[in-house]
C-alpha cells in the first residue's frame, strides 16, 4: 500500500507517518529528511539544496523525482511507502504516478492535513524554544520568517496537487489540529 501525506509544514505529517509505519509495516520516506542527510554528509546535492531550503523554497522537481525514483526500488520499500513531503508540485505528482503505475502499485490514498497557519506559527515558536532549552541545534529553515515563506510556498504550489488527486477520487482530509491519537484513529478508519 502506498500513501501520500500532504499538508503545510508543522501539521503533523511526520508524526503520523511514523505511527502508520508501525501499524501497516510501510516505509516512511521524508524527502526533507533525505535532503538533510545529504547536507549532513556534505554532498554536492546537499550543498546545492541547503541554500534553497534555508530560503524556504522548493528544490527542483528533477532532483526530487530522481531521488525518490531510486529510493523506492530499495528492499525496505517493498511493502509500500508513506510519502511524507513528496510530491510537492503537480509535476512531481505526475512523475510519481508514472513510477508507481509502472510497478503496478498505485497510490491507495492521499491524506490532506488541514491546519490553521497561525496555530502552526505558534507551535513552531514553542518548538524552537524547547530545542534551544534542550541545548540542541535549530534547523536552518526553522525560524518564523522562513516558516511563513514555507507556508506561502505550500499554499501557492503544493496545495495545487489537491484537486489533481481529488479528480482521481483519492483525496481524504484530516483535521491536523486535533490530538495525535485522534488523527491516527481517523486515518485508520479511512484506510479500512
Ligand atoms: P520538510 O522537512 O518536508 O518540511 O522539507 C524541508 C525543505 O526541503 C522544504 O522546505 C524544501 O526546501 C525541501 N523539500 C523537501 N521535500 C521537497 C520536495 N518534494 N520538493 C521540493 N523541495 C522539497
Boltz pocket constraint, residues with backbone or C-beta under 6 A from the ligand:
constraints:
  - pocket:
      binder: B
      contacts: [[A, 9], [A, 31], [A, 32], [A, 33], [A, 35], [A, 49], [A, 52], [A, 53], [A, 54], [A, 56], [A, 57], [A, 58], [A, 59], [A, 60], [A, 64], [A, 84], [A, 85], [A, 86], [A, 87], [A, 88], [A, 92], [A, 141], [A, 150]]
      max_distance: 6.0
